[in-house]
Amino acid sequence: MNESINLLVPFREFSLSIYNCRNKIEEALELLIFSTIFFIVFNIILFYLIHNYRNGKSKFRFCRSTKLPEHVSRVLLVTAHPDDECMFFGPTLIALKKKNCRIFVLCMSRGDYEKQGHVRKDELWSACKCFEIKAQDITLIQCTQLPDDPNAEWKVELISTLILNQVEALDIDLLITFDKDGISQHKNHQALYYATASLCLSGLIPSTCKILILETVNIVRKYLSLFDVLLSLLLSTNWCIVRWHERNIIQSAMQRHLSQIAWFRRLYIIFSRYMIINSLTELNVESIEFDILES
């Protein structure tokens, strides 16, 4: 009898540990579900608040739909390929148009990776119309040294010269391009950052011209859509968050790039936070030196 009881003791302890473990898992799942629901609801409320409280122009950080440098009127957007302007920078373009800025686009290649450069050129002009960018304010570079190729190493010196020429000729007071990670780690995107950074370090950019770079976020945040609002407001110094109906403008511009519409791009258009949110950082000598030390 005693032997039977002794044999049951380990079994009871094992059953009890299983029961406790199951309870802890259930509690963790409940907490996860509650936290997820709270996070979603909070972001929706915040998204509504920033666009409806004082029309998104409050001084309070969490009630501002846009925070960009003041007193800018002539903006140069530097991209690598046709479709970059709406695939990544759409919210910024809409915010700048609201500020009555004149926007110039400098695209470093015609996107000829799949031998569709002649088509993509027309698509770029068509997409820019959605953002009310004039045809004469678009410059498309066609250079054999700047091929549309994710494996190609673009010459930083050449890009720097092209950017500086535009900045000086057009009297630009705000330059916008990719950060060092290029959103998708695309080498062509990254080359634009290094070219801009070299101009900044050498002191060639006029003191009247500010530089903003588009922040790369991790893969989870990248596909959170409007649910990245809170993190963007907390972690960024400059941002643009468009209204839901303005997102349709960006999607419409993206649809103009018909040659690039594949199933994964359709998913990107639906879920990407870059269709609604842009968070940007000001580029200066100090930030570049910090990036170098971090690398």
N, C-alpha and C positions, 0 to 999 in steps of 0.2 A: 504493500500500500504506500509506504513512505517512498519507495523507489519510484512508483508511478507519479507521485506528487512532485518529486525532484525532477523527473523528466519533463513535467509540464511547466516548470518555472521558466526555463529558457524560452519556451514557446510563448508564454504569456508576456515576457519581456520583449520578445521580438514583435508580437502583435501590438503591444503598447507603443513601441517605437515607430511602427508603421502608421499607427493611428495618429500619433503626434506629428509625424512627417507630413501626412496627408492634410492635417489641419493647418500646418504652416504653409503648405503649398496653396491651399484654398485662400488663406489670408493674404498671401502674396499676390495671387491672381485678382482677388477683390480690390486690393490696393492699386494694382496695375490698371485694372479697368476703370476704377474711380479716377485715378490720376490722368488717364488718357482722355476720359470724358471731360474732366475739368480743363485740361489743356486745350482741347478742341473748342469748348464753349468759350473759354477765356479769350482765345485768339479771334473767334468770330465777333465777340463783343468789342474787343480792341480794334479790330478792322472796321467795324461800324462806327466806333467812337472817333477814330482819327479822321474819318471823312465827313462826319456830321456835327462834331463839336466845333463851333466857330469856323466851319467850312474847312477844317483841317489845317488852320493857320494859327492855332494856339501856341503860346510860348511854352506851355507844358510839354515836355518831351514826348509823353505817351499820347498826345492828342495832335500830333503833327504828321501829316501825310508825306511831307517833303522837307528835307533839310539839305540844302545845297549852299555853296558860297553865294554871298550877296553881291549885287552890283556886277553881274556878268551879263554880257549881251551877245558876244560872238564866240561860238563854241565849235571846237573841232573834235569830231569823233573819229578815232583811228581804229580801223578794223582790218582783219586779215583776209576775209572772204565775203563775197555777197551772201547774205542771210545772217551774218554776225550782228548786224544792226538791230534786227528784230528778235533774233533768237536769244540774245543776251542783254541788249541795252534798251529794249522797248520802253520800260517804265521811266528811264532817265530821259529819253527823247520826248515823251509825253509831258513830263514835268517841266522840261526846259521850254517847250512850246507854250505852256501855261505862263511862263515868266517872260514870254515874248522875245525869246532869244532867237537869233539867227543861227541855224545849225548847218555846219559844213561837214561833209563825210569824206574821209580819205580812206579808200579801200586798197590794200596793198597787192591784191591779185584778183583776177577775174574768175577764180574758182574753176580752173581747167583740169582738175585732177582726173575727172572722168570724161575729159574732152567735150565739155559742155560750156566752155567759157563764153561763147557767143550768145548762148541762151541765158546764162546766169547774169550777164551784163544787163540785159533788158529787164530781168527780174529784179535786179537791184534798184533800177530807176523806178520801176512800178511799185515796189515795196516802200520806197522813200516817199512816194506820193501820199501814202497813208498817214505819214507823220508830217505832212505839209512841208517837206523839204524840197526846195526848188531844184530843178534838173541841173541848172548851172552851178549849184553849190555841191555837186558830187564829183569827186575826182577818183577815177579808177586807174590804178597803175598796171601796166602790162610790161613786165620785165622778166627776161629769161632767168635772171639771178634771184627772182622771187617766185618760184613755182609753188602752186598749191599742192603741197605734199607734206603729210604729217611727219615724214622722216627727213625732210630737207632742212638744212641749217641755213637760215636766212642771214645775210650779212648785216650785222648791226649798224655798221658805219653807213651803209647805203640807206637803210631805213631812217636812221637819225637825220641824214641830209634831207630826205624827202619830207619828214615831219617838220623840221626846222624851216624849210622853205615855205611850207603852208602856213605855219604859225606867224612868220614874219610878213608874208605877202598879204595875208587876210586879217592881220591885226587881231589875232586870237587872244581872248582873255581867260578862256577855260579849255583845257585839253583833257580829253577822256579816252582811256584805253583799258586794256586788260592788266591784271596784276601778274606777278611772277609765275603763278600756277596756271594762268590762262583758262580758268574755269574747267576745261576738260583735259588739261595737261598737253594740249596741242602745241607742238613746237613753234608753229607759225604765230600763234597767239602770244606765246612767251617771248618770242623775238621782239614783239612790239613793246613789251614792258622793258626789256633790256636796252632797247634803243632809246626809249624815253628816259630811262634812268641814267643812261650815259650823258644825255643832253643836260639833265638836271645836275649831275655831278660836275660836269665841266662848266656849268654856269652860263650855258648858251641860251637857255630859255629866258625870255624877257621877264623881268621882275613883276611885270603887270599880269603875267599869265600863270594861273593856278593849274595844277594837274591833279586829276582824280583818277584812281584806278578801281576797276570793278572787282569786288571781293569774291574769291573762290570759296565756296562752302563745301562741307563734306557731303557725301552721297545721300545721306539721310535727309539733311536739310534741303538739299537741292530739289528733292521731289516732295516737299511738304506743302507746296503751293502756298495758299494764304496762311497756313498754320505755322509759317515761319515768321510771322509778324513780330511776336514778342521777342524772340531771340535777335531779330534784326535790329529792333529798337534798343535792346540792351547792349548789344555788342558792337554797334556801328556808330561812326561819327557823322556820316552823311548817308542819306537814304531817300528813296523814292518809292512810294507805295500807291499804285493806281487804284481807281475805283473798279468795281466789277465790270461795268459796261465799257470802261476804257481798255480792259483786258481784251475785249473783242476787237479793238483797233489793232492791237499787237498780233493777235491771232490772224486777223485779216491780212496784215502785212506779211506774216509768215506764209500764208496760203499763196501769196504771189510768187513765192519761190517753188513753183510746181515741180521743177526738176529734182528738188531735194526732199519732196514729201514721200517718206517711206513709213511703214507701220510704227517703227520706233520713234520717229519724229512726231507722229500724231500723238503718241503717248506723252512725249516731251511737252508738246503744246498744252496738253490737258493738265499735267501734274507739276511741271517745273515752276519753281518759285520765281524764276527769271521772267516769267510771263506777267508777274504781278509786283514783284519786289526786286529792287536793286539796292544793294548796300555798297557804299564806296568809301575809299580811304584817300586822304590827301597825300600825294607823293612829294616828299622834300628830301633834302640831303640826309637829315637825321633818320628818316624812315628807311632810306636805302642802305645806310650804314648798318642799321639794326638788322635788316634782311641779310646783309652780307655776313654779319656775326652769327646769325641764326643758322645760316647754311653751313 
